Amino acid sequence: MNRTLPFCLFFAALASAQSITVPPFPAESREFFTTAQGLPSNDIRSIAVTTAGAVFAATPAGLARLDNNRWTAAAPEPVLHLASAGDQVFYTTDTALHRLGQGQIAPLSQPEALAAANNRVWAAAAGKIIEIAGAQVREHPSPGLVRQIALSPSGRIVLATQNGVFELENSIWKRILANDWSLNDARAAAFDAQNTLWIATPACVANQTADGHWRTFTGRNGLPYNDFTFAAATREPWFTTRLGAIRFDGHDFRYRQGLRYLPSDDVRAVALAPNGDAWFATAAGVGVIRRKTVTLAEKARYFEDEIDKYHRRTPFEYILEVALAAPGDKSKITQHDSDNDGLWTAMYGAGECFAWAATKDPKARARATKAFEALRFLGNVTQGGPNPAPPGFVARTILPTSGPDPNATHYTPERDAERRRTVDSKWKIISPRWPKSADGQWFWKSDTSSDELDGHYFLNGLYFDLVAESPEEKQRVRDQVTAMTDHLISHGFKYIDHDGQPTRWGYFDPESLNFDSTWFEERGLNSLSMLTYLRIAHHITGHDRYQQAFQRLVREHGYAMNLMVPKIQSGPGAGNQSDDEMAFMNYYHLLKYEKDPKIRQMVALSLHRYWQLEAPEMNPFFNFVAAFALKGATYTDAYGTNPMDLPGAEWLDDSVETLRRIPLDRVNWSYRNSHRLDITPLEDHKRENGGKGAGHRPNGKVIPYDEQFVQHWNHDPWRLDFNGQGRTLATGAVYLLPYYMGLYHGFIRE
């Protein structure tokens, strides 16, 4: 069976529609140039690249050439337009057309556009079109204000003008019509290497193939924006706009906006190099987007190397984002703690467990073990000291006591009381929030949340099954899981802090979940979590007490029924995305270990319905969990038996597309998508607080992951705008976990 993934790359499907082979693909990187690298001005009017790869930039302060990553002066006068043909470069000033190195070749008044190809140079200026072939100069009348001149490999000349699109035939400008589209107010035009004509107007992008067939693209077809300024094409067309740049890959429009891609969103022109690099003239300098062919495995190694270089905090090596001293500058970083160090380290470690199982790379085994030991220490550090927690209590994170005391300013009882009064009436007042360890070397953070516990159990189950081999390794996992689970059982399924009271989110007990109306939103999720903890503990230790506690919660307190509605929400995009991340971690192990057919049916139906809400998010982690856990599952109701397997293969295509599109650049650059033509606002009834600021593409799916920023999988992918400052470097764990999971379970192969 053969299937085609977006971007017109063909994937050889294996024996099942549930598996796909992924060939190498292009990954993007960018570089910016300003006056700091020698440009005479950051106001770049035009850009050109010769067939030899030489790059030229036109500015009000002169023409510049890039030599060894520095710009040098090529002509002193203010330059308006650039064009190249072979290794020759042509440019216009206010009064003349020039050939670089040979001086003026024709006078011009008010130049509008410039193009060169096929041993000819064409310039539009002051109501006329000038054609230069060698020493011969011919003038043609102009059909209107010319925005761009397009020259085809076969010798066609087309003008994008204020009055429409025109082609020169027998010395007469003939208007081009695209079916029912008039193509008025044409902003840009270009021919690609296949002689295909591309026209950009505020109404649409129109494409005429060599056989004369027309296609038109609007927001309904995925065109993101339409205030065009220029176009260029070789294998694929690029369009520049006053708010970013756009590439059409043959299937989708790729929107490149913000500092992740461009020095400025005011893009004046683009030039395409022979090696595929795209060079941009912007209001804040020159930018280049480079495309390098990589494999999914190479991308994984890159992210692992970056984590090893930047993201390992303390000797225990907790994995999370770091702060940058200057936007995008990784030369000076500051590591910090977070409320979810255990969770993020667990999800990273889970990916390395799958990596070891799939590849048998010793580095993956060492990384997985390091992550397990880091989480294990969070359980050890809470024991003893001035404020000991009950056995089995794990800290959120740690800080060295050699640094500032976190209790002194930011974590005081007064601040807790204010937060309870103004933000969260259940917020816990606890002092100290950061007790000291027994050896006095560490502050450990209390008030551990349910998502932290989910992360611990998720990693413990995977580490025990896939990595731990020796009896000693297995026992370390048993000891950790036994302590945590016995803590919950002995305290009536509540998670008890050093003050003897439950943590803010540590309520898993029947009385709270089934009879306290203020906990109804957490009823399904916390029931799912608690049953998963018990099932993992029973699998790892074999102790009957965990099976007995599981059965008691199911039979006497309806926990299996509770988890069938795991999240109270309006629809796609609703509620706290952290809940989604937590739920899918738990579904994985609960359906992996649960043997009771009736309970399996209930859990499978819950996951299947949950996944249907999550499917438009194109989340490879959620998709792979559901595909594995639901394989062969069914649910029988009064009307018959229904399969729960994921339908078709779209979920697999979406997963691979996201893995490919997650940028190598993990800096939290800002992005804007709320202005896009291809976005439909999310309806108010699908969001707890209304749909303002959220939306999706015409296909109902979220914006691709190379056009937004995802730090962790609790990210809201429906959000359209993000005011990132470029001062956070996220980890690549969001890629590593689903990639290695998909590899281990055979969903993806290389």
CORQUI-V996576 format. One record per residue. N is the residue number from 0. RES is the residue in one letter. NEAR is the number of other ideal C-beta (glycine too) atoms within 12 Angstrom. D_CENTER is the distance of its C-alpha to the mean C-alpha in whole Angstrom. Layout:
n,res,near,d_center
N,RES,NEAR,D_CENTER
N,RES,NEAR,D_CENTER
This chain:
n,res,near,d_center
0,M,18,29
1,N,14,27
2,R,24,24
3,T,20,22
4,L,33,18
5,P,30,16
6,F,28,17
7,C,15,20
8,L,26,20
9,F,19,23
10,F,32,22
11,A,18,25
12,A,24,25
13,L,21,27
14,A,12,30
15,S,19,28
16,A,22,25
17,Q,32,23
18,S,28,23
19,I,40,21
20,T,28,22
21,V,37,19
22,P,22,20
23,P,19,19
24,F,31,16
25,P,29,16
26,A,28,13
27,E,34,13
28,S,24,14
29,R,34,16
30,E,25,19
31,F,29,21
32,F,35,25
33,T,26,27
34,T,22,31
35,A,15,30
36,Q,25,30
37,G,26,33
38,L,38,32
39,P,31,35
40,S,28,33
41,N,30,30
42,D,29,31
43,I,49,30
44,R,40,31
45,S,45,31
46,I,50,30
47,A,46,31
48,V,37,31
49,T,28,34
50,T,20,34
51,A,17,34
52,G,22,31
53,A,30,33
54,V,44,31
55,F,45,33
56,A,50,32
57,A,45,34
58,T,41,34
59,P,23,37
60,A,24,38
61,G,29,39
62,L,40,37
63,A,43,35
64,R,37,34
65,L,31,32
66,D,17,34
67,N,11,32
68,N,16,29
69,R,17,32
70,W,33,33
71,T,22,37
72,A,23,39
73,A,31,40
74,A,32,42
75,P,17,43
76,E,24,43
77,P,25,40
78,V,43,39
79,L,37,37
80,H,46,36
81,L,50,35
82,A,43,36
83,S,37,36
84,A,26,38
85,G,21,38
86,D,19,39
87,Q,27,40
88,V,39,39
89,F,46,40
90,Y,45,40
91,T,45,41
92,T,35,43
93,D,21,44
94,T,19,47
95,A,28,47
96,L,39,45
97,H,39,45
98,R,30,44
99,L,33,43
100,G,18,46
101,Q,16,48
102,G,15,48
103,Q,20,49
104,I,28,49
105,A,32,50
106,P,22,50
107,L,34,48
108,S,19,48
109,Q,22,45
110,P,40,42
111,E,31,39
112,A,47,38
113,L,47,38
114,A,47,37
115,A,38,39
116,A,29,39
117,N,20,42
118,N,17,44
119,R,30,44
120,V,42,43
121,W,44,42
122,A,45,42
123,A,43,42
124,A,31,44
125,A,22,47
126,G,20,47
127,K,29,48
128,I,38,46
129,I,37,47
130,E,30,47
131,I,32,48
132,A,19,49
133,G,12,51
134,A,12,53
135,Q,14,53
136,V,21,52
137,R,21,52
138,E,21,51
139,H,27,50
140,P,19,50
141,S,30,46
142,P,29,45
143,G,25,43
144,L,26,41
145,V,41,39
146,R,42,35
147,Q,46,34
148,I,47,36
149,A,45,35
150,L,35,37
151,S,29,37
152,P,19,37
153,S,17,40
154,G,19,42
155,R,31,41
156,I,38,40
157,V,44,38
158,L,43,38
159,A,45,36
160,T,35,38
161,Q,24,38
162,N,22,40
163,G,32,38
164,V,46,38
165,F,37,41
166,E,33,42
167,L,29,45
168,E,15,48
169,N,8,51
170,S,14,51
171,I,12,50
172,W,26,46
173,K,18,45
174,R,22,43
175,I,34,40
176,L,21,39
177,A,31,36
178,N,16,37
179,D,11,38
180,W,27,36
181,S,21,38
182,L,39,35
183,N,25,37
184,D,25,35
185,A,47,33
186,R,40,31
187,A,47,30
188,A,46,31
189,A,46,31
190,F,36,32
191,D,30,30
192,A,20,31
193,Q,21,32
194,N,24,34
195,T,35,32
196,L,42,32
197,W,46,29
198,I,46,30
199,A,47,28
200,T,36,30
201,P,29,29
202,A,27,29
203,C,35,27
204,V,46,26
205,A,45,29
206,N,37,30
207,Q,33,33
208,T,18,33
209,A,17,36
210,D,10,38
211,G,17,38
212,H,14,36
213,W,24,33
214,R,23,30
215,T,26,29
216,F,34,25
217,T,24,24
218,G,25,22
219,R,17,23
220,N,22,22
221,G,33,18
222,L,37,20
223,P,42,18
224,Y,38,20
225,N,33,24
226,D,28,25
227,F,41,26
228,T,38,27
229,F,49,28
230,A,47,27
231,A,47,27
232,A,37,26
233,T,28,27
234,R,22,25
235,E,32,23
236,P,40,23
237,W,45,22
238,F,47,22
239,T,49,22
240,T,40,23
241,R,26,24
242,L,31,20
243,G,41,18
244,A,52,18
245,I,48,18
246,R,42,18
247,F,35,19
248,D,29,18
249,G,25,21
250,H,22,19
251,D,32,16
252,F,42,16
253,R,39,13
254,Y,44,13
255,R,43,13
256,Q,43,14
257,G,37,14
258,L,32,15
259,R,37,12
260,Y,40,14
261,L,43,17
262,P,40,20
263,S,29,21
264,D,33,20
265,D,28,23
266,V,46,23
267,R,41,27
268,A,46,27
269,V,47,25
270,A,45,27
271,L,38,26
272,A,29,27
273,P,21,28
274,N,21,26
275,G,23,23
276,D,30,22
277,A,45,21
278,W,47,23
279,F,50,23
280,A,45,26
281,T,45,25
282,A,27,27
283,A,26,25
284,G,36,26
285,V,51,25
286,G,46,21
287,V,38,20
288,I,41,17
289,R,24,18
290,R,28,17
291,K,20,18
292,T,18,19
293,V,26,17
294,T,24,17
295,L,40,15
296,A,29,17
297,E,22,17
298,K,35,14
299,A,42,15
300,R,25,18
301,Y,28,16
302,F,41,14
303,E,35,17
304,D,20,19
305,E,30,17
306,I,38,17
307,D,21,21
308,K,19,21
309,Y,30,20
310,H,38,19
311,R,27,22
312,R,29,24
313,T,30,28
314,P,14,30
315,F,32,28
316,E,32,24
317,Y,42,22
318,I,49,19
319,L,41,16
320,E,37,15
321,V,32,18
322,A,27,19
323,L,27,19
324,A,17,23
325,A,16,22
326,P,23,18
327,G,30,17
328,D,16,20
329,K,24,19
330,S,11,23
331,K,16,24
332,I,25,22
333,T,19,23
334,Q,28,22
335,H,24,23
336,D,36,23
337,S,32,21
338,D,30,22
339,N,39,20
340,D,46,21
341,G,49,22
342,L,43,19
343,W,46,17
344,T,48,19
345,A,44,20
346,M,49,17
347,Y,50,17
348,G,48,20
349,A,53,20
350,G,48,17
351,E,47,20
352,C,41,23
353,F,45,21
354,A,40,21
355,W,33,25
356,A,27,26
357,A,31,24
358,T,27,25
359,K,15,28
360,D,23,26
361,P,14,28
362,K,20,26
363,A,35,24
364,R,27,27
365,A,21,27
366,R,40,24
367,A,47,24
368,T,31,27
369,K,32,27
370,A,48,24
371,F,44,27
372,E,30,29
373,A,41,27
374,L,49,27
375,R,35,30
376,F,33,31
377,L,44,30
378,G,39,33
379,N,30,35
380,V,42,35
381,T,43,36
382,Q,26,39
383,G,21,42
384,G,25,42
385,P,20,44
386,N,29,41
387,P,25,41
388,A,41,39
389,P,32,40
390,P,24,39
391,G,35,36
392,F,45,34
393,V,50,31
394,A,48,30
395,R,47,26
396,T,42,26
397,I,39,29
398,L,34,30
399,P,25,33
400,T,23,36
401,S,12,37
402,G,17,34
403,P,16,35
404,D,19,36
405,P,29,33
406,N,27,35
407,A,16,37
408,T,12,35
409,H,19,32
410,Y,29,33
411,T,20,36
412,P,18,38
413,E,17,39
414,R,23,35
415,D,27,34
416,A,18,37
417,E,14,36
418,R,23,32
419,R,18,34
420,R,14,36
421,T,11,34
422,V,13,30
423,D,17,31
424,S,13,34
425,K,24,34
426,W,21,32
427,K,31,34
428,I,26,37
429,I,33,37
430,S,23,39
431,P,28,38
432,R,39,34
433,W,38,34
434,P,37,37
435,K,31,38
436,S,30,38
437,A,19,41
438,D,18,42
439,G,16,41
440,Q,20,38
441,W,32,35
442,F,36,34
443,W,47,32
444,K,41,30
445,S,46,32
446,D,40,31
447,T,46,28
448,S,39,26
449,S,45,26
450,D,43,22
451,E,42,23
452,L,49,26
453,D,46,23
454,G,51,22
455,H,56,25
456,Y,45,26
457,F,49,23
458,L,52,23
459,N,49,27
460,G,40,27
461,L,41,25
462,Y,44,27
463,F,35,30
464,D,28,30
465,L,34,28
466,V,39,29
467,A,32,32
468,E,19,35
469,S,11,38
470,P,10,40
471,E,12,39
472,E,25,35
473,K,23,36
474,Q,18,38
475,R,28,36
476,V,40,33
477,R,30,36
478,D,26,37
479,Q,42,34
480,V,44,33
481,T,31,37
482,A,31,37
483,M,47,34
484,T,43,35
485,D,28,39
486,H,35,38
487,L,45,36
488,I,32,39
489,S,20,42
490,H,26,41
491,G,23,41
492,F,36,37
493,K,33,36
494,Y,47,34
495,I,34,37
496,D,37,36
497,H,35,39
498,D,24,41
499,G,17,41
500,Q,22,39
501,P,34,36
502,T,39,33
503,R,32,31
504,W,35,29
505,G,42,31
506,Y,38,33
507,F,46,33
508,D,30,37
509,P,27,38
510,E,16,40
511,S,29,37
512,L,36,35
513,N,25,38
514,F,15,40
515,D,17,38
516,S,11,37
517,T,14,35
518,W,29,33
519,F,20,32
520,E,26,29
521,E,39,28
522,R,35,31
523,G,38,29
524,L,44,26
525,N,45,28
526,S,43,31
527,L,48,28
528,S,47,27
529,M,47,31
530,L,50,32
531,T,52,29
532,Y,47,30
533,L,44,34
534,R,41,33
535,I,45,31
536,A,42,34
537,H,31,37
538,H,31,35
539,I,35,35
540,T,29,38
541,G,17,40
542,H,21,42
543,D,13,43
544,R,20,43
545,Y,32,39
546,Q,26,40
547,Q,17,43
548,A,32,40
549,F,37,38
550,Q,22,41
551,R,23,42
552,L,37,39
553,V,31,39
554,R,17,42
555,E,15,43
556,H,29,40
557,G,22,38
558,Y,41,35
559,A,36,34
560,M,26,35
561,N,34,33
562,L,41,30
563,M,30,30
564,V,26,29
565,P,41,26
566,K,40,24
567,I,19,26
568,Q,26,24
569,S,20,25
570,G,25,22
571,P,35,18
572,G,40,16
573,A,30,19
574,G,31,20
575,N,26,18
576,Q,34,15
577,S,30,16
578,D,36,19
579,D,41,17
580,E,44,16
581,M,44,19
582,A,47,21
583,F,49,19
584,M,47,20
585,N,47,23
586,Y,49,24
587,Y,44,23
588,H,41,26
589,L,45,28
590,L,39,28
591,K,31,29
592,Y,32,32
593,E,36,33
594,K,16,36
595,D,21,38
596,P,17,38
597,K,19,38
598,I,32,35
599,R,30,33
600,Q,27,33
601,M,37,33
602,V,45,29
603,A,39,28
604,L,33,29
605,S,42,27
606,L,47,24
607,H,34,24
608,R,28,25
609,Y,41,22
610,W,38,19
611,Q,23,21
612,L,31,19
613,E,43,16
614,A,33,16
615,P,32,14
616,E,43,11
617,M,41,10
618,N,45,10
619,P,45,11
620,F,48,13
621,F,43,15
622,N,42,16
623,F,44,17
624,V,43,19
625,A,45,20
626,A,45,21
627,F,33,23
628,A,38,25
629,L,38,26
630,K,26,27
631,G,17,31
632,A,33,31
633,T,21,33
634,Y,27,34
635,T,18,38
636,D,12,39
637,A,7,42
638,Y,7,41
639,G,9,40
640,T,15,38
641,N,19,34
642,P,18,32
643,M,31,28
644,D,25,27
645,L,34,23
646,P,20,25
647,G,15,24
648,A,27,21
649,E,25,19
650,W,38,17
651,L,40,17
652,D,34,16
653,D,41,13
654,S,44,12
655,V,43,12
656,E,37,11
657,T,42,7
658,L,46,9
659,R,43,10
660,R,36,7
661,I,45,4
662,P,36,6
663,L,30,9
664,D,33,10
665,R,39,9
666,V,36,11
667,N,32,10
668,W,34,11
669,S,27,12
670,Y,37,11
671,R,30,14
672,N,35,14
673,S,28,17
674,H,24,19
675,R,35,18
676,L,30,20
677,D,34,18
678,I,35,17
679,T,29,20
680,P,23,20
681,L,33,20
682,E,20,23
683,D,17,25
684,H,15,26
685,K,26,23
686,R,27,22
687,E,23,24
688,N,17,24
689,G,16,24
690,G,27,21
691,K,19,21
692,G,22,18
693,A,36,16
694,G,36,16
695,H,34,15
696,R,35,15
697,P,23,19
698,N,24,18
699,G,26,17
700,K,33,14
701,V,36,11
702,I,46,9
703,P,38,7
704,Y,34,3
705,D,39,5
706,E,44,7
707,Q,41,6
708,F,38,5
709,V,41,5
710,Q,34,8
711,H,40,9
712,W,47,10
713,N,33,12
714,H,29,10
715,D,36,11
716,P,42,9
717,W,42,12
718,R,33,12
719,L,34,13
720,D,25,13
721,F,31,12
722,N,18,15
723,G,29,14
724,Q,20,16
725,G,27,15
726,R,26,17
727,T,33,15
728,L,39,13
729,A,39,11
730,T,44,12
731,G,40,10
732,A,44,12
733,V,41,9
734,Y,48,9
735,L,47,13
736,L,50,14
737,P,49,13
738,Y,45,14
739,Y,44,17
740,M,45,18
741,G,43,17
742,L,38,20
743,Y,32,22
744,H,32,23
745,G,24,23
746,F,43,20
747,I,40,19
748,R,27,21
749,E,29,21
